[in-house]
């Protein structure tokens, strides 16, 4: 069962313990408030193939929710220092986050969740009072301190470090899979 608790100035999401693979999501077949979703990705220009797949999943997701893809160029000021680069990217991401966003940080040190738990995360976010669900994919050196403090939850898509383009593809596919789980369509292929 998911628990929402106070954490800094925002609420933190604590997903249920791992090991729930194969079980039904607690929201399967129920009405779920579909928050608009934004994916904020820090990185270099995407390859045409990646962009094509992102657009394919964005079109599929239109049946369930609105999805906006917001790429941010990594190292916006061409800083030579790694820390300055992360700080500049952090400011650019924070400028896109509203106070009523429910923020999910994608990070290799984040909580490991399965597809059913991702579906529950989406369902739970709809019950928080947030007006939008924002997923943040960091640049080559990760996330800055401001977005880390602001995030409601930090999750990982893999125990391996993923390039931002691959992370984006995995995320949009999992968002689509989550919505099919929520709607009881059992997308397993």
Secondary structure, DSSP 8 states (H G I E B T S, - for coil): --EEEEETTEEEEE---S--TTS--TTTTS-----EEEEEEEES---HHHHHHHHHHHHHHTTT--EEEEEEESSTT--SSHHHHHHHHHHHHHTT--TTEEEEEEEEEEEE--HHHHHHHHHHHHTTT-SEEEEEE-BTTB--HHHHHH-SEEEES-SS---HHHHHHHHHHHHHHHHHHHTT-----
